[in-house]
Amino acid sequence: MSEQAVTTLVAGVFIGILGVLIKYVGVMELIAGYDPEMVTDEEGLADFIGTNALYVAVLTIGVGILEFRAATADSGWYWIVFVIAVAAIAVRMIRGARRFEST
């Protein structure tokens, strides 16, 4: 069992817990830069950010599973895909969160 795989899986579970807390419990304080005075739709923002955090969690857990496999452990192609996907989701989250703010 690879130490990197375990670390990646634990990180994925942690991100998943944060996503669940934001999306289903409504812990808005976990959102970086959250200002309750600027947000017009808290429920919509929590759903949007929480869902995207869950996407990142699934990607992270997927990379952790690939790290466990001996056939793919020596290949780093999935890390490149992971970084590109997480960057795209981060941009989506930043740009998409603006629609829940008042101007």
Protein Blocks (a to p, Z undefined) as FASTA:
>chain_A
ZZklmmmmmmmmmmmmmmmmmmmnopaklpghiafklpmblmlmmmmmmmmmmmmmmmmm
mmmmmmmpmklmmpcklmmmmmmmmmmmmmmmmmmmmmmpcZZ
